[in-house]
Amino acid sequence: MPRATIIRNPVASSVPSRETLEAAARKFAEAGWSIEIVDTQRKGDAQRLARKAALSGSSVVFACGGDGTANDVANGLAATESAMSLIPAGLTNVFAREMGVPTEPEKALEALTNGRLRKVDVGTADGRRFLLQAGIGFDAEVIRSVTPAEKHTFGKAAFIAKGVKALFSRRAKKTELMVDGRPAEPNLFWLMLANSASYAGVKVAEDTAAEDGRLTSYLVEGEGPLTAVSSAASVLLNRASESDNVAVDKVEQIEVSTPGLPVHADGEDLGDTPMRFGVEPHALPLLVPKTEGEEGPSN
């Protein structure tokens, strides 16, 4: 009997109840699947539980939570043969939406019986996987400044308020980089490395896909607050190509040597630079439901 595990983050916003998941899972038990549901209790549990599930024989591990839960599960499945899948919850669910996963648990679980396997890229930050983006500078400072209580109480509004403040208060810093072996020393305000097209639910990297084997680099420079504000806004409004202070590139590896710059990956604080970023092409097997009209057998 094939086995699957659902790793549920009970504190994620809009997370399905265990009863809802159990009812949905029963229908797939009738199709021959053994499905276990486990709850996280503290930070890092999803990664630990995902690895345990994979090593215990689960061929599919579902991340039931937001993008942070998905990030943890993706890291837990590194170097295993288990596929990842998704049951969206949380504030944004950017990765699940980009992968076309429905929010209803039963429909998301249909990947088990009517799914297709995608081999997607993962970015890396000193070996830590990310699915969406890594950020150095501006947005990492914002993420670090939002407390868990503010996130829980105000949701996206907390990040917007802290983001506006950081746009005007943060200053660019001369930064030593190595970009695919080429040295650079920009006056860096923000460096975003995108593995997918969406940032906080907004399409900003139209030509970026999690299956192209590269990251899209957005390097935002700024000599003063107004320049930094307009340049960062051009990225968020998908107009980076119109700004003289934003360099867009396709890269495989970037090393940031300058110390003390804050870093995040998929919205999780990773500490400070120096740090090395890269991409692992087609490293994560991702099981997703077939879209309407899609034909052919599951991989």
LINJODA-V536201 format. One record per pair of residues at least 12 apart in sequence whose ideal C-beta (glycine too) atoms are under 10 Angstrom apart, sorted by the first residue. I is the first residue (numbers start at 1). GAP is how many residues later the second one is. If there is no record, write none. Layout:
i gap
I GAP
I GAP
//
This chain:
i gap
1 28
1 31
1 32
1 33
2 26
2 29
2 30
2 31
2 32
2 33
2 55
2 56
2 57
2 58
2 110
3 30
3 31
3 32
3 33
3 50
3 53
3 54
3 55
3 56
3 57
3 58
3 79
4 21
4 24
4 29
4 30
4 31
4 32
4 33
4 49
4 54
4 55
4 56
4 57
4 58
4 78
4 79
4 81
4 105
4 107
4 108
4 283
5 29
5 30
5 31
5 32
5 33
5 44
5 45
5 47
5 48
5 49
5 51
5 52
5 53
5 54
5 55
5 56
5 57
5 68
5 77
6 12
6 15
6 16
6 18
6 19
6 29
6 30
6 31
6 32
6 33
6 47
6 52
6 54
6 55
6 56
6 57
6 58
6 79
6 81
6 99
6 102
6 103
7 29
7 30
7 31
7 32
7 33
7 38
7 39
7 40
7 41
7 42
7 43
7 45
7 46
7 51
7 54
7 55
7 56
7 57
7 58
7 62
7 63
7 65
7 66
7 69
7 80
8 13
8 29
8 30
8 31
8 32
8 38
8 41
8 54
8 55
8 56
8 57
8 61
8 79
8 81
9 30
9 31
9 32
9 36
9 37
9 54
9 55
9 56
9 57
9 59
9 60
9 61
9 63
9 64
9 80
9 81
10 29
10 30
10 31
10 54
10 55
10 79
11 28
11 29
11 30
11 54
11 55
11 58
11 78
11 79
11 137
11 141
12 28
12 51
12 52
12 53
12 54
12 55
12 56
12 57
12 76
12 77
12 78
12 79
12 81
13 52
13 53
13 76
13 77
13 78
13 79
13 80
13 138
13 139
13 142
14 51
14 52
14 74
14 75
14 76
14 77
14 79
14 89
15 24
15 49
15 50
15 51
15 54
15 72
15 73
15 74
15 75
16 21
16 48
16 71
16 72
16 73
16 87
16 88
16 89
16 90
16 92
17 88
18 19
18 20
18 21
18 46
20 67
20 84
20 85
20 86
21 14
21 16
21 41
21 43
21 66
21 84
21 85
21 87
21 88
22 13
22 15
22 83
23 82
23 83
24 13
24 63
24 80
24 81
24 82
24 83
24 84
24 85
24 86
25 12
25 37
25 80
25 81
25 84
25 87
27 79
27 82
27 83
27 85
27 86
28 78
28 81
28 82
28 83
28 84
28 85
31 78
31 79
31 81
31 82
31 83
32 80
32 81
33 26
33 27
33 76
33 79
33 80
34 23
34 24
35 23
35 25
35 27
35 74
35 77
36 17
36 20
36 22
36 25
37 25
37 27
38 12
38 14
38 15
38 23
38 26
39 25
40 24
40 25
40 29
40 32
43 25
43 29
43 105
43 225
44 28
44 31
44 32
45 24
45 27
45 31
46 15
46 17
46 18
46 19
46 22
46 23
46 24
46 25
46 26
46 27
46 28
46 29
46 30
47 22
47 24
47 25
47 26
47 27
47 28
47 29
47 30
47 31
47 81
47 82
48 24
48 27
48 28
49 12
49 23
49 24
49 27
50 12
50 13
50 19
50 22
50 23
50 24
50 25
50 26
50 27
50 28
50 30
50 32
50 34
51 22
51 24
51 25
51 26
51 27
51 28
51 29
51 31
52 24
53 20
53 23
53 24
53 27
53 29
54 19
54 22
54 23
54 24
54 25
54 26
54 27
54 28
54 29
54 30
55 21
55 25
55 27
56 26
57 25
58 19
58 22
58 24
58 25
59 22
59 23
59 24
59 53
59 226
59 228
60 22
60 23
60 24
60 25
60 49
60 51
60 52
60 55
60 57
60 225
60 227
61 12
61 13
61 15
61 16
61 19
61 21
61 22
61 23
61 24
61 226
62 21
62 22
62 23
62 24
62 25
62 39
62 43
62 46
62 47
62 49
62 50
62 225
63 13
63 14
63 21
63 22
63 23
63 24
63 25
63 26
63 27
63 32
63 33
63 68
64 21
64 22
64 23
64 24
64 25
64 26
64 41
64 44
65 21
65 22
65 23
65 24
65 25
65 28
65 31
66 22
66 23
66 24
66 25
66 26
66 27
66 28
66 29
66 30
66 200
66 201
67 19
67 21
67 23
67 24
67 25
67 26
67 27
67 28
67 29
67 63
67 64
67 65
67 66
67 133
67 199
67 200
67 201
68 22
68 23
68 24
68 197
68 198
68 199
68 200
69 17
69 18
69 19
69 20
69 21
69 197
70 14
70 15
70 16
70 17
70 18
70 20
70 23
70 24
70 25
70 26
70 29
70 61
70 62
70 196
70 216
71 24
71 51
71 57
71 58
71 59
71 60
71 61
71 194
71 195
71 196
71 197
72 57
72 194
72 196
73 12
73 13
73 56
73 58
73 211
74 21
74 46
74 48
74 54
74 55
74 56
74 57
74 192
74 209
74 210
74 212
75 47
75 49
75 52
75 53
75 54
75 55
75 56
75 190
75 191
75 209
76 53
77 45
77 52
77 206
77 207
77 208
77 209
78 44
78 46
78 49
78 50
78 51
78 202
78 205
78 206
79 204
80 205
81 204
82 203
82 205
83 28
83 32
83 34
83 35
83 36
83 201
83 202
83 203
83 204
83 205
83 216
84 36
84 47
84 200
84 201
84 202
84 203
84 204
85 14
85 16
85 23
85 24
85 26
85 27
85 30
85 32
85 200
85 201
85 202
85 203
85 204
86 13
86 14
86 15
86 16
86 17
86 22
86 25
86 200
86 201
86 202
86 203
87 14
87 15
87 16
87 17
87 18
87 19
87 20
87 21
87 22
87 24
88 13
88 14
88 15
88 16
88 17
88 20
89 14
89 16
90 177
91 60
91 64
91 65
91 68
91 109
91 110
91 176
92 40
92 63
92 64
92 106
92 107
92 108
92 109
92 110
92 175
93 108
94 37
94 38
94 39
94 102
94 103
94 104
94 105
94 106
94 107
94 108
94 172
94 173
95 25
95 35
95 36
95 37
95 100
95 101
95 103
95 115
95 171
95 191
96 12
96 35
96 192
97 101
97 104
98 22
98 33
98 34
98 98
98 99
98 100
98 103
98 105
98 111
98 112
99 19
99 21
99 32
99 97
99 111
99 187
99 188
99 189
99 190
100 18
100 188
100 189
100 190
100 191
100 194
101 185
101 186
101 187
101 188
102 186
102 187
107 182
108 180
108 181
109 180
110 178
110 179
110 180
111 175
111 176
111 177
111 178
111 179
111 187
112 175
112 177
112 186
113 176
113 185
114 175
114 176
114 180
114 184
115 171
115 172
115 173
115 174
115 175
115 183
115 184
116 170
116 171
116 172
116 173
116 174
116 175
116 178
116 180
116 181
116 182
116 183
117 168
117 169
117 170
117 171
117 181
117 182
118 92
118 93
118 164
118 166
118 167
118 168
118 169
118 170
118 181
119 91
119 92
119 162
119 163
119 164
119 165
119 166
119 167
119 180
120 75
120 76
120 89
120 90
120 91
120 160
120 161
120 162
120 163
120 164
120 165
120 166
120 168
121 74
121 75
121 88
121 89
121 90
121 91
121 92
121 93
121 94
121 158
121 159
121 160
121 161
121 162
121 163
122 73
122 88
122 156
122 157
122 158
122 159
122 160
122 161
122 162
122 164
123 70
123 71
123 72
123 73
123 87
123 91
123 92
123 142
123 143
123 154
123 155
123 156
123 157
123 160
124 69
124 71
124 91
124 129
124 141
124 151
124 152
124 153
124 154
124 155
124 156
124 159
125 68
125 129
125 131
125 138
125 139
125 140
125 141
125 143
125 145
125 146
125 148
125 150
125 151
125 152
125 153
126 137
126 139
126 144
126 145
126 147
126 148
126 149
126 150
126 151
126 152
127 148
127 149
127 151
127 153
128 135
128 137
128 138
128 140
128 142
128 143
128 147
128 149
129 66
129 136
129 137
129 151
129 154
129 155
130 63
130 64
130 65
130 66
130 85
130 134
130 135
130 136
130 137
130 138
130 140
130 147
130 149
131 64
131 65
131 79
131 134
131 135
131 153
131 155
132 61
132 62
132 63
132 64
132 65
132 66
132 67
132 68
132 78
132 133
132 134
132 135
133 59
133 60
133 61
133 62
133 63
133 65
133 66
133 67
133 71
133 72
133 75
133 82
133 83
133 85
133 131
133 132
133 133
133 134
134 57
134 58
134 59
134 60
134 61
134 81
134 120
134 129
134 130
134 131
134 132
134 134
134 136
134 141
134 143
135 55
135 56
135 57
135 58
135 59
135 64
135 83
135 126
135 127
135 128
135 129
135 130
135 131
135 132
135 135
136 39
136 41
136 52
136 53
136 54
136 55
136 56
136 57
136 83
136 118
136 120
136 122
136 125
136 126
136 127
136 128
136 134
136 136
136 137
136 139
136 141
137 29
137 33
137 35
137 36
137 38
137 51
137 52
137 53
137 54
137 55
137 82
137 83
137 91
137 95
137 119
137 124
137 125
137 126
137 127
137 136
138 25
138 28
138 29
138 32
138 34
138 50
138 51
138 52
138 53
138 54
138 82
138 84
138 90
138 93
138 94
138 97
138 123
138 124
139 20
139 23
139 24
139 27
139 51
139 52
139 53
139 60
139 61
139 93
139 96
139 97
139 123
139 124
139 125
139 128
140 26
140 50
140 51
140 52
140 121
140 122
140 123
140 124
140 125
140 127
140 128
140 129
140 130
140 131
140 132
140 133
141 21
141 22
141 24
141 25
141 28
141 29
141 49
141 120
141 121
141 122
141 123
141 128
142 16
142 17
142 18
142 19
142 20
142 21
142 22
142 23
142 24
142 25
142 28
142 120
142 122
143 16
143 19
143 20
143 23
143 119
143 120
143 121
143 122
143 123
143 124
143 125
143 126
143 127
144 18
144 22
144 118
144 119
144 120
144 125
144 126
144 127
144 128
145 13
145 14
145 16
145 17
145 18
145 20
145 21
145 117
145 124
146 12
146 13
146 15
146 16
146 17
146 121
146 123
147 15
150 12
151 116
156 44
156 45
159 41
159 108
160 40
163 37
163 69
163 73
164 65
166 24
166 62
166 66
167 22
167 23
167 55
167 58
167 59
167 61
167 62
167 63
167 65
167 66
168 57
168 58
168 60
168 61
169 56
170 19
170 20
170 52
170 55
170 58
170 59
170 62
170 92
171 16
171 18
171 51
171 52
171 53
171 54
171 57
172 14
172 15
172 16
172 17
172 18
172 48
172 49
172 50
172 51
172 52
172 53
172 55
172 56
172 59
172 73
173 13
173 14
173 15
173 16
173 85
173 87
173 88
174 12
174 13
174 14
174 84
175 12
175 13
175 14
175 16
175 44
175 46
175 81
175 82
175 83
175 85
175 86
175 98
176 12
176 79
176 80
176 81
176 82
176 83
176 97
176 98
177 14
177 40
177 42
177 77
177 78
177 79
177 80
177 81
177 96
178 75
178 76
178 77
178 78
178 79
178 98
179 38
179 40
179 68
179 70
179 72
179 73
179 74
179 75
179 76
179 77
180 34
180 37
180 69
180 70
180 71
180 72
180 73
180 74
180 75
180 98
181 71
181 72
181 74
182 69
182 72
183 72
183 74
184 35
184 63
184 70
185 72
185 73
186 33
186 34
186 35
186 36
186 59
186 61
187 33
187 34
187 35
187 36
187 40
187 41
187 58
188 31
188 32
188 33
188 34
188 68
188 70
188 73
189 30
189 31
189 32
189 33
189 34
189 36
189 38
189 39
189 40
189 42
189 43
189 56
189 57
190 28
190 29
190 30
190 31
190 32
190 38
190 41
190 42
190 45
190 56
190 71
191 26
191 27
191 28
191 29
191 30
191 56
191 63
191 65
191 70
191 72
191 82
191 86
192 12
192 13
192 23
192 24
192 25
192 26
192 27
192 28
192 40
192 43
192 44
192 48
192 54
192 56
193 22
193 23
193 24
193 25
193 26
193 58
193 61
193 72
193 84
193 85
193 86
194 14
194 16
194 20
194 21
194 22
194 23
194 24
194 41
194 54
195 13
195 14
195 15
195 16
195 17
195 19
195 20
195 21
195 70
195 71
195 84
195 85
196 12
196 13
196 14
196 15
196 19
196 20
196 70
197 12
197 13
197 19
197 41
199 19
199 36
199 37
199 39
200 36
200 67
202 34
202 35
202 36
203 35
204 12
204 14
204 30
204 31
204 32
204 33
204 34
204 35
204 36
205 13
205 30
205 33
205 35
205 43
206 32
207 41
207 43
208 40
208 42
210 69
210 71
210 72
210 74
210 76
211 70
211 71
211 75
212 38
212 67
212 69
212 70
213 37
213 39
213 66
213 67
213 68
213 69
214 35
214 36
214 37
214 38
214 39
214 65
214 67
215 34
215 35
215 36
215 37
215 38
215 39
215 62
215 63
215 64
216 24
216 32
216 33
216 34
216 35
217 30
217 31
217 32
217 33
217 34
217 37
217 60
218 13
218 14
218 16
218 17
218 18
218 22
218 25
218 28
218 29
218 30
218 31
219 12
219 16
219 21
219 26
219 27
219 28
219 29
219 30
219 32
219 35
220 12
220 13
220 14
220 15
220 20
220 23
220 25
220 26
220 27
221 22
221 23
221 24
221 25
221 26
222 23
222 24
223 22
227 16
227 17
227 18
228 17
230 13
230 14
230 15
230 16
231 12
231 13
231 14
231 15
232 13
232 14
234 12
235 13
251 26
251 27
251 28
252 25
252 26
252 27
252 29
253 23
253 24
253 25
253 26
254 21
254 22
254 23
254 24
255 18
255 19
255 20
255 21
255 22
255 23
256 16
256 17
256 18
256 19
256 20
256 21
257 16
257 17
257 18
257 19
258 14
258 15
258 16
259 13
259 14
259 15
259 16
260 12
260 13
260 14
261 12
261 13
261 14
263 12
263 14
265 12
285 14
287 12
//
